[in-house]
Amino acid sequence: MVNSRTRLDRMQALLAEHHGQLDVDSMMSILRDRETWPHALCREVEDSDSDTVTFASVIAQPAEGVLWIAKGPPNRYEYKCYSFSS
């Protein structure tokens, strides 16, 4: 599918651009990306006739026991930090 290929190519380009420098803030920025609209990484309800939408975005930091979650498209909803203890 054009949508999937476009999104994969964009994700790979952004990850390569940030190689060796990935952190929570850069991942938030990448997951908010809409550069390739209408086939953006971050999808909104209004983007197309399909029912494809980013309903949540999650960044995990397992070593820290932390999840960052945006409950909706992350370009519209802030990430919140959730901590877990073992």
Residue pairs with C-beta under 8 A, 6 or more apart in sequence:
2 39
3 39
3 52
6 36
6 39
7 36
7 39
7 40
7 41
10 33
10 35
10 36
10 39
10 40
10 41
11 30
11 41
14 30
14 33
14 41
15 22
15 30
18 26
18 30
24 59
24 61
24 68
27 59
28 59
28 68
28 74
28 79
30 41
31 41
31 42
31 57
31 59
31 70
31 74
32 41
32 42
32 74
32 75
33 40
33 41
33 42
34 40
34 41
34 42
34 75
37 47
38 47
38 48
40 47
41 54
42 54
42 57
42 73
42 74
42 75
43 52
43 53
43 54
43 73
44 53
44 54
44 73
44 75
44 76
45 53
47 53
53 73
54 72
54 73
54 74
55 72
56 69
56 70
56 71
56 72
57 69
57 70
57 73
57 74
57 79
58 67
58 68
58 69
59 67
59 68
59 69
59 79
60 66
60 67
60 68
61 67
61 68
64 83
65 83
65 84
65 85
65 86
66 81
66 82
66 83
66 84
67 81
67 82
67 84
68 79
68 80
68 81
68 82
69 79
69 80
69 82
70 77
70 78
70 79
70 80
71 77
71 80
